[in-house]
Amino acid sequence: MKLKLAIAGLALVLSGCQYSENTSAYQNSVKPDAKTEQPVKVAGHSASEKTANLTTVYYFQYDKSAIDDTNKKLLEAVAEYLMKNPEAHVNVIGNTDIRGTKEYNLALGQRRADAVAKCLQEHGAKASQITVSSHGKEKPLSTTENDQAQSLNRRVEIVFTHK
């Protein structure tokens, strides 16, 4: 119960736009591009009585893996939560859009996930609280082949779990 309250508090701190598992909610939000700030998306749901999950999404520019200083506050809030909750754990999963080879996109997704994990650690999270992986282009949110739709796929998902 205490973990559920802490995660709910984190969701309020992040206070980004709520979204459902349905990708159509993304299509009405601001898309990341060179002229706008990347949106913060937070979704919470209870997976079981023992584990509460929260997923935070961090977006990237096309073919980039660097953390944008404008949006670093999201990652700082995640790191602060992990510092205050040593039992918490996150799975950091890199994703890309559909352009490029499978191998290139797996590596780009890994670089994105590694960059997020490094930022979390620089702000106080322990390496033991973080698992990093890449889906590359294998798990798109959008299959529409235009840049606006594909911007939804250039992301790192930070999935909170309780070990």
N, C-alpha and C positions, 0 to 999 in steps of 0.2 A: 504494500500500500504506500509506504514511504517513497519507493522508487517511482510509482505512478504519479504521486504528487510532485516529485522533483522534475520528472519529465514534462508534466503539464506546466510547471513553472518555467522550464526552459522554453517551451513553446510560446508562452506569453512574452518572455524576454526577447526571443527572436522576432516575435510578432510580425511575421511575414504574411503573405497572402495564403490563405488556406486553399488546399486543392484536394480533390478526390482522387481515387485511383484511376478515374476516367481521364484520359489525356485531353478530352475536349475542354476541360477547365484550363489547361495550359494555353489553348489556342486563343483565349480571350485575355491573356495576360501580356505584359510588356515582354518583348523578346530581346535577348541580349544581342547587342551589336555595337559597333564602334561609337555610336552617338548616344547610347543610353546606358544607364546602370543596369547591371544584371539583377533580375528579380530574385528575391528570397522566397523559397517555397518550403512550407513546413506542413507535414501531415502526421497525425497521430492516430493510432488505433491499438486496441488491446489484442495481442495475439493469443494470450492464455491467461489463466489466473496468476501464474508465476512470472510472466515476462510481459512487459509493456514495450512496444516498439514505436519508434519515432524515426521518420526519414527526413533528412534535410538535403536539399539539392543545391549544388554549387555549379554555376554555368561557366563555360569557357568560350573564348573566341575561336574562330576557325583555325585549326592546325596549331593551337597554342596550348601550353601547359603551365604557364606562369600564373601565379596568384595575383589578382588585381587588387592593388591597395585600396581602391574604392570599396571593395566588398569584403575586405579582410575581417571586418567586425563580426560577420557571421561565424567565421572560423574561430575567432577569439572567444566568442560566446560558447561554442562547442567545447573548446579547450578548457574554459573555466568550469563548465559543467563536469567534465571528466576529472578535473583536479578535485572538485568538491565531492565527487562520487566515485571513489576508487574501485567500487564493484562494477561500475558501468564499463561497457565495451562498445566500440564502433567497428563496423565493417565499412571500409572506404572502397567504393567500387567505381572505377573509371569507365567512361563510355565515350563513344565518338559518333560522328555522323556516318553516312553510308559511303562517302567518297574514300577512295584509297583501297589498298589491298587489305586482306584479313590480317596479315602479319604486321603491316604498318600500323593499323588501327589498334591492334592488341597492345603494341608498344606505346602508342600515343595515350591510350587509356591508362596504361600502367604509369607513364610519366605524370599524368594528371593526378592519379590516385596518390602517387609518391609525393607530389608537391603538396597536396592537401594534408597528408600524414605528417610531413616535415613541418608544415606551418602549425599544426596542432601541437606537435612536440615542442616547437620553439615557444609556444605560449603555455606550456606547463603540463600537457597531457603526457602520460607515460607510454612508451613504445609497446608495453605489454597490454595496453588497452585498445590497441589499433591493429586490425587485420586489413591488409591491402590486396586488392585484386583488380583485374581488368576484364570487362566483357567486350571491349573493342566496339565493333559495329553490330554485334550479335543480338543486342536487346534494345532496339530503338523504341522511343516513345512515339515517334511519327515516321511513317513510311512515305509520306508525300515528298516528292522530289523537287522542292524549292528551298532556297536558303532560309527563309523564315521558319518553315516547318522543321528543317534539319537542325536549326539552332537549338531545338529542344533536346536533341540527342547528344550535344556536346556538353557533357555534364559529369560530375562526380556525385554519386549518391552516398550520403553518410547515414548508415542504418544503425541506430542505437539498439543494443541488446543488453541483457543482464545475464552474466555468467552464473 
